């Protein structure tokens, strides 16, 4: 099975690598360039689904960080839409069925 971009097999489990976008790397998580997240599964299909969820969570966090940074600078937000709320427990339960 083809793995989702950024998913790697480490030992018996899968891990996701998420890169912090270059435009916020200096102000997000003390300059950390990437995050390695243990997905806790050896099944490639489950790893792909969990990776999509985690990638989405980080994308929302990056978006919120940009918005908060703009507000701190006094700039007007250009997002134009409120952030999307994702019910992760419900989504995870649906995927595990």
N, C-alpha and C positions, 0 to 999 in steps of 0.2 A: 504494500500500500504506500502511496506517495504521502509524505508528511507535509503538513502546513508549513509555509515559510517561517523559519526561525525555530522549528521544533527539532530537537536532537535527541538521540537515544544515548543515555548515560547509564551504563550497567544494564539493569533490568527495567528501568523506568525512563520516562521521557521528560525532557526539560525544554522550556521555552526561553529564548533570548529575545529581549525587547530593547531596541536601541532608543535612546532619548533623542528627539529631534535636535539638530544642530542649533536652531534658533533659540532654544531654551536650555541647552546643556549647562551653561554657566550658572544659571539661577535655579535649576531644578535639582534637588537632592545633592547639594554640595558639589556640583560638577560631575556627578556620576554619569558615565557615558552609556551604560547599559545595565539591564537587570536580568538575572538568571532566575527563573521561577520553576521549581520542581512541580510537575503536573501530577505526580503521585499515581501514575498508571503505567502499565506495561502494554496496554492495548493501543495500537496506533489510531484506531477510529475514535476512541475516547480522548486520546491525547489531542487529536485535531480539533474536536469540539471544545475541549477545555481551553485550548490555545486561542481559538476564536473569541471566547468569552473574555479571557485575560487580556488579549490584545485590545478588545473594545473597552475594557475598564481603564487600561492605560491611556488609550486615545482620549477618553473623556477627562481623565486627570490632566493630561497635557493641555487639552483645550481649556479647562478651568484655570490652569496655571497661567496660560497666556492671557486669558481674560482678566484674572486678578492682577497680573503684572501691568496690563494696560491701565486698569483702574488706579493702581498705585502711582503710575506716572501721570495720571490726569488725562489720559487719552480717552477718546470715545470708542466704545467697543464696536467692532464691525461685524460681530457674529450675527446679530439680528434675530436669533432664535434662542429660546431657553435650552439648557442642556437636556438631553434625553435621559429619562429615568429608566433603568433596567432592573427588573426584579430578578436578581441573580439566583436566589434560592429556588424560585419557581422555574426559572429557565433550566437550572441544573437538574431539577427533579424531572422535568420534561425530557431532557436529553438522556437521562439514565434509564428511561423506560424502554 
